[in-house]
């Protein structure tokens, strides 16, 4: 199942990339929401191979996810690969400068099932595809807005 969304941000490309590659702030945000996040490398500098083990409760069951930074091209692209017991997926955030003060944020997520329970979960998501797409686009728009606010606040 693939989800895609694009949003425009009224902030320069370099500043948006700096904000979305601040993984420590995302780790803190997840921890505040009750998600266990453990970075597997000591190096705080973003680089391919950087990985996290993530644990949370979802739909009443404890879930574990291994997330790895699979692609990192400064100022243009961040790619992730995730793996859990029943699902695997890839995510990509791509930035494009529309003007010196405006940036397009493109987010793509592709999830695949590894087990029967994963297939059942994906099938139920596919049945609600329009609702899932709408929610995904809203979340990406919210993420873009928060990123823009964070960059403008620190400027």
C-alpha positions in Angstrom: 0.0 0.0 0.0 1.4 3.3 -1.0 0.6 6.7 0.4 1.8 10.0 -1.0 1.4 13.7 -0.2 2.9 17.1 -1.1 2.9 20.3 0.8 4.4 23.7 0.2 6.3 25.4 3.1 7.1 29.2 3.2 10.6 28.6 4.4 14.0 28.2 2.5 15.0 24.6 1.6 18.1 24.5 3.8 16.2 25.5 6.9 13.4 23.0 6.2 16.0 20.2 5.7 17.7 21.1 9.0 14.4 21.0 10.9 13.3 17.6 9.4 16.8 16.0 10.0 16.8 16.9 13.7 16.1 13.3 14.8 16.8 14.1 18.4 13.7 16.3 18.6 11.6 13.6 16.9 12.9 11.1 19.5 11.9 13.4 22.4 8.5 14.0 20.8 7.8 10.3 20.5 8.9 9.7 24.1 6.5 12.4 25.3 3.7 10.4 23.6 4.6 7.2 25.5 6.6 5.5 22.7 9.8 3.8 23.7 12.6 4.9 21.3 16.2 3.6 21.5 18.8 5.0 19.1 21.2 2.2 18.2 24.2 4.4 17.4 26.0 6.9 19.6 26.7 9.3 16.8 24.1 12.1 16.6 25.2 13.1 13.1 22.6 11.9 10.6 24.1 9.3 8.3 22.9 6.2 6.3 22.7 3.2 8.7 21.5 5.2 11.7 18.9 3.0 13.3 16.3 3.0 16.1 14.3 0.3 17.9 10.8 1.5 18.7 8.2 -0.1 21.0 4.6 1.1 21.5 1.1 -0.2 22.1 -1.1 -0.2 19.0 -4.6 -1.6 19.0 -4.1 -3.1 22.4 -1.0 -5.0 21.7 2.7 -4.2 22.2 4.4 -3.5 18.8 8.1 -3.4 18.0 9.6 -1.7 15.0 13.2 -1.4 13.7 13.7 1.8 11.8 16.8 2.6 9.7 17.9 5.6 7.8 18.4 4.2 4.3 19.0 7.3 2.3 20.4 10.7 3.3 21.2 13.4 0.7 21.7 16.7 2.5 19.1 19.4 1.5 17.1 17.1 -0.8 16.2 13.6 0.5 15.7 11.5 3.6 14.7 7.8 3.3 13.8 5.3 5.9 13.2 1.5 6.0 11.1 -0.1 8.7 10.6 -3.6 9.7 8.3 -5.2 12.2 7.0 -8.8 12.9 4.2 -8.5 10.3 4.9 -5.5 8.1 7.8 -3.9 6.3 7.9 -0.5 4.7 9.8 2.3 3.2 9.4 6.1 3.7 10.8 9.0 1.8 10.8 12.7 2.4 12.0 14.8 -0.6 12.5 18.5 -0.7 12.3 20.7 -3.7 13.1 24.5 -3.8 10.2 26.3 -5.5 11.8 29.7 -4.9 14.4 31.0 -2.5 11.8 31.3 0.3 9.4 28.4 -0.6 10.0 24.6 -0.4 7.9 21.7 -1.6 7.8 18.8 0.9 6.9 15.4 -0.7 6.3 12.4 1.5 5.9 8.9 0.2 5.3 5.7 2.4 5.1 2.2 1.0 4.0 -0.6 3.4 4.1 -4.4 2.6 2.8 -7.4 4.5 5.2 -10.1 5.6 2.7 -12.4 7.3 -1.0 -13.3 7.1 -1.9 -11.0 10.0 0.0 -8.2 8.1 -2.0 -8.9 5.0 -5.2 -8.8 6.9 -4.2 -5.4 8.4 -3.3 -4.0 5.0 -6.5 -5.3 3.5 -8.6 -3.5 6.1 -6.6 -0.3 5.4 -7.1 -0.7 1.6 -10.9 -1.0 2.2 -10.7 2.4 4.0 -8.2 3.8 1.4 -10.0 7.2 0.9 -10.2 7.8 4.7 -6.6 6.7 5.2 -5.4 8.9 2.3 -7.3 11.9 3.8 -5.8 11.3 7.2 -2.3 10.9 5.8 -2.5 14.1 3.8 -3.8 15.9 6.9 -0.9 14.6 9.0 1.6 15.7 6.3 0.0 19.1 6.1 0.2 19.3 10.0 3.9 18.2 9.9 4.7 20.8 7.2 2.9 23.5 9.3 4.7 22.5 12.5 8.1 22.5 10.6 7.4 25.9 9.2 6.5 27.3 12.7 9.5 25.7 14.3 11.9 27.2 11.7 10.3 30.6 11.9 10.3 30.6 15.7 14.0 29.8 15.8 14.9 32.5 13.2 
